Amino acid sequence: MRVKCVICDTIQQLEDDLPLAKKLRNRPIHTYMCNSCSTRIADNTKRRLATGKFRFFRTSSKFDEEF
């Protein structure tokens, strides 16, 4: 299965029997993000959390206080 990264538009090949390929095939609302974009976003989020000015708005305030 050919997939395209949402952020950087690189095209990659996934095995047809992988769970991710099945999820993308059966639910078109789900999008694919390559590993390099995923790690870059995770690193940037960790840096924002380290500043102390970044909050997760989808969680409860009790969860935010643990960080």
trRosetta pair geometry for C-beta under 8 A, 3 or more apart (Angstrom, degrees):
i j d omega theta_ij theta_ji phi_ij phi_ji
1 13 7.3 137 71 -160 41 57
1 14 4.7 -28 67 67 95 96
1 15 7.6 8 20 97 90 15
1 16 5.4 122 -28 -95 97 67
1 21 4.7 141 31 -144 147 117
1 24 7.3 145 144 80 147 126
1 25 6.9 -98 -123 -65 151 112
2 11 5.9 1 -174 -174 104 106
2 12 7.4 159 -152 82 59 33
2 13 6.0 -35 -98 -101 62 63
2 14 7.7 168 -93 20 13 78
3 11 7.2 162 83 -151 37 59
3 12 5.7 -23 64 64 87 82
3 13 7.8 149 20 -105 78 15
3 14 5.5 34 -5 -9 121 118
3 21 7.8 -128 -48 -108 126 77
3 24 6.4 -18 -107 166 123 170
3 32 4.2 29 172 26 128 175
4 9 6.1 -6 -178 -149 106 51
4 10 7.2 170 -150 82 61 32
4 11 5.1 -28 -96 -96 78 72
4 12 7.9 155 -92 19 31 68
4 32 6.7 122 67 65 37 120
5 8 4.9 5 97 51 137 79
5 9 6.1 -92 69 -36 84 12
5 10 4.9 27 14 45 122 78
5 11 7.9 -128 3 -69 77 30
5 12 7.3 60 -39 -1 92 109
5 32 6.2 -94 -100 110 43 88
5 33 5.8 66 -147 -139 85 40
5 34 4.2 -43 -89 -16 131 100
5 37 5.8 137 -170 1 133 145
6 31 4.6 44 -62 158 133 133
6 32 6.6 157 -27 70 87 51
6 33 5.7 -45 27 -84 102 79
6 37 7.9 -172 58 122 75 163
7 33 6.3 45 0 -133 107 95
7 34 7.8 -113 49 28 100 90
7 37 4.5 148 55 -144 138 147
8 34 6.5 -56 44 28 119 128
8 36 7.4 -10 5 83 157 112
8 37 5.6 -155 -9 -67 111 123
10 34 5.8 10 62 -44 120 153
12 34 6.3 127 -17 -104 141 106
14 18 5.7 -96 173 38 104 137
14 20 6.4 -110 -156 92 147 108
14 21 4.6 177 122 -77 127 109
14 24 7.8 96 53 33 160 143
15 18 4.7 106 71 -27 94 102
15 21 6.5 -129 85 -18 52 148
16 21 5.7 -148 -143 134 29 156
17 21 7.2 43 40 57 12 133
17 22 7.8 14 -159 -45 30 107
18 21 4.5 94 62 4 89 104
18 22 7.1 -157 93 -5 49 84
19 22 5.6 -56 -149 38 36 112
19 23 6.3 38 153 -22 68 105
20 23 5.6 -53 -147 35 33 112
20 24 6.4 28 156 -15 66 106
20 32 7.6 90 166 -112 114 97
21 24 5.9 -56 -146 39 31 108
21 25 6.1 29 155 -20 65 111
22 25 5.7 -58 -143 39 29 111
22 26 6.0 9 166 -4 67 115
23 26 6.5 -66 -137 45 23 96
23 27 5.9 -32 -178 34 63 110
23 30 5.6 -38 145 76 98 166
24 27 7.3 -75 -120 61 16 72
24 28 7.9 54 -178 -107 54 40
24 30 5.7 -116 -101 93 57 110
24 31 7.9 66 -122 -132 99 14
24 32 6.0 10 -104 -58 141 104
27 30 4.9 61 99 0 106 108
33 37 5.1 -114 -178 88 95 121
33 38 5.2 119 120 -64 113 92
33 41 7.9 -23 170 8 147 141
34 37 5.1 88 60 14 81 102
34 38 6.8 -146 96 -7 39 93
35 38 5.5 -58 -143 39 31 114
35 39 6.2 27 161 -15 68 106
36 39 6.2 -55 -145 38 28 105
36 40 6.3 30 155 -21 62 109
37 40 5.6 -55 -145 37 31 113
37 41 6.3 29 157 -17 65 106
38 41 6.0 -56 -148 37 28 107
38 42 6.4 27 153 -18 63 109
39 42 5.5 -54 -144 39 34 113
39 43 6.2 36 156 -20 67 104
40 43 5.9 -53 -148 35 29 110
40 44 6.4 27 154 -16 63 107
41 44 5.8 -54 -146 39 32 111
41 45 6.3 34 154 -21 65 106
42 45 5.7 -54 -148 36 30 112
42 46 6.5 32 154 -19 64 104
43 46 5.7 -53 -149 35 32 111
43 47 6.5 32 153 -18 64 104
44 47 5.7 -53 -150 36 33 112
44 48 6.5 34 152 -19 65 104
45 48 5.6 -52 -148 35 34 111
45 49 6.4 36 152 -20 65 104
45 54 7.6 179 -158 152 61 156
46 49 5.6 -52 -148 35 33 113
46 50 6.5 38 152 -24 63 104
47 50 5.6 -52 -152 30 33 115
47 51 7.1 39 151 -26 62 97
48 51 5.9 -48 -159 21 38 113
48 53 7.5 -89 -173 71 77 78
48 54 3.7 77 149 -52 100 158
49 52 7.9 52 170 -64 39 32
49 54 5.4 -87 -80 71 43 124
49 67 6.0 -90 -165 -177 112 139
51 54 6.2 84 57 -9 102 97
55 64 5.4 14 -147 -137 95 137
56 59 4.6 36 106 16 119 112
56 63 7.1 -54 68 107 127 115
56 64 6.1 -162 43 -89 85 95
59 63 4.1 -83 158 72 128 140
59 64 6.2 150 90 -47 114 83
60 63 5.0 101 60 3 76 100
60 64 7.4 -140 101 -3 45 87
61 64 5.3 -52 -150 36 43 115
61 65 6.4 48 153 -27 69 101
62 65 5.9 -50 -152 27 32 113
62 66 7.4 39 150 -27 59 98
63 66 6.0 -48 -163 18 38 114
63 67 8.0 34 146 -16 61 95
64 67 6.1 -53 -167 25 44 107
